């Protein structure tokens, strides 16, 4: 088998067969161990089950890591969003956030050669043939440009576009996988929307454009940084950006609570500001896409799954927040949810039930007071989102245009919950909501307000000059 085919099975049949073989191996392992489980002592039985779960989870992670593409992306999502997943599986799946099996230096060089018409050692003053990160679509190498800039060069896996196409054609398999990992979710709209975004993700030209939208908007921001793209060294399968060094999310977990709270505030501001002010969402919020620098400074990476929104898209969401949080007009809140498509119009359920069900997703901003987002709180939000048995389940849905947004929200809760982050989330949100434009509520908010004033002044000067 060639290096390329070893790194990635491309056809729909071979990828589906690989998953089937994996399921058979795991099932056979449990059958083989069942007599031992039956006759073992209680203590030994628990030990045997733990060993089985660990070996099975490890094998699943290894398989998804080698297959990359859509299935690896689903494994990444499950590892940080779905807290009710058994700990052994979450631990194994979390490996997919940071690393996957890389391609060989020769194979990576061949992609550079095809895309940039030269050997890496000729195109760059320095080139590290070993990647420092490998994920679902490509792997990243350190390099120094001919003019001395330190850069990160993301090289797409050969055949990944074909592999993703193969996975996306296997709609039945994907819906079963999504349904098993996220029970209660409308798998049709989820798979359709994520499929469209993943098709875009393999186009690094589109990703470069999206990354530059964020990078230009956040230029000079006191705590948010997005690396700029180096366009002359970027193509459809190679994306070169400024190299940024920092600490990982796992490192952040070892820092003191004050630093965790500052980082959480920055992530929260990035998500809310990007949506309500930039009208854009970075749809891939897993922990491997953040670098931390202390004092609340965070670098945001990977913009392949970017979703842009219009004023019309955001209007019902803004109406829902205003009606629920400020005006306490619950019938208008319900109407906004119906307009957005989250609730079927005329559903035979009382409005109070709608408020109880959907109001939980606004729990962090309902009260003007500090709140700690705990892992238990984040898990409750996810369970409520995927609740397929509640009285509202037959009448509620996630419209396709908001699928990526809901993924961000769940990912945000999961991340902040893992940090046990505390803040007055309501005051921070009021700074950013366009219908409030509240005053700064934290030191980071004060610095952000100064940055925004400078941006507005610079923009005005440009308009006057033109």
HELIX and SHEET records of a PDB file:
HELIX    1   1 UNK A    3  UNK A    7  1                                   5    
HELIX    2   2 UNK A   12  UNK A   39  1                                  28    
HELIX    3   3 UNK A   42  UNK A   67  1                                  26    
HELIX    4   4 UNK A   69  UNK A   81  1                                  13    
HELIX    5   5 UNK A   87  UNK A   98  1                                  12    
HELIX    6   6 UNK A  105  UNK A  116  1                                  12    
HELIX    7   7 UNK A  120  UNK A  123  1                                   4    
HELIX    8   8 UNK A  160  UNK A  169  1                                  10    
HELIX    9   9 UNK A  171  UNK A  181  1                                  11    
HELIX   10  10 UNK A  187  UNK A  201  1                                  15    
HELIX   11  11 UNK A  204  UNK A  217  1                                  14    
HELIX   12  12 UNK A  231  UNK A  233  5                                   3    
HELIX   13  13 UNK A  249  UNK A  252  1                                   4    
HELIX   14  14 UNK A  257  UNK A  276  1                                  20    
HELIX   15  15 UNK A  287  UNK A  289  5                                   3    
HELIX   16  16 UNK A  311  UNK A  321  1                                  11    
HELIX   17  17 UNK A  322  UNK A  326  3                                   5    
HELIX   18  18 UNK A  330  UNK A  340  1                                  11    
HELIX   19  19 UNK A  351  UNK A  359  1                                   9    
HELIX   20  20 UNK A  360  UNK A  362  5                                   3    
HELIX   21  21 UNK A  375  UNK A  385  1                                  11    
HELIX   22  22 UNK A  393  UNK A  395  5                                   3    
HELIX   23  23 UNK A  400  UNK A  402  5                                   3    
HELIX   24  24 UNK A  403  UNK A  418  1                                  16    
HELIX   25  25 UNK A  425  UNK A  432  1                                   8    
HELIX   26  26 UNK A  443  UNK A  465  1                                  23    
SHEET    1   A 3 UNK A 124  UNK A 127  0                                        
SHEET    2   A 3 UNK A 138  UNK A 145 -1                                        
SHEET    3   A 3 UNK A 133  UNK A 134 -1                                        
SHEET    1   B 4 UNK A 124  UNK A 127  0                                        
SHEET    2   B 4 UNK A 138  UNK A 145 -1                                        
SHEET    3   B 4 UNK A 150  UNK A 156 -1                                        
SHEET    4   B 4 UNK A 238  UNK A 242 -1                                        
SHEET    1   C 3 UNK A 224  UNK A 226  0                                        
SHEET    2   C 3 UNK A 298  UNK A 300  1                                        
SHEET    3   C 3 UNK A 290  UNK A 292 -1                                        
SHEET    1   D 2 UNK A 280  UNK A 282  0                                        
SHEET    2   D 2 UNK A 306  UNK A 308 -1                                        
SHEET    1   E 2 UNK A 371  UNK A 373  0                                        
SHEET    2   E 2 UNK A 421  UNK A 423 -1                                        
END                                                                             
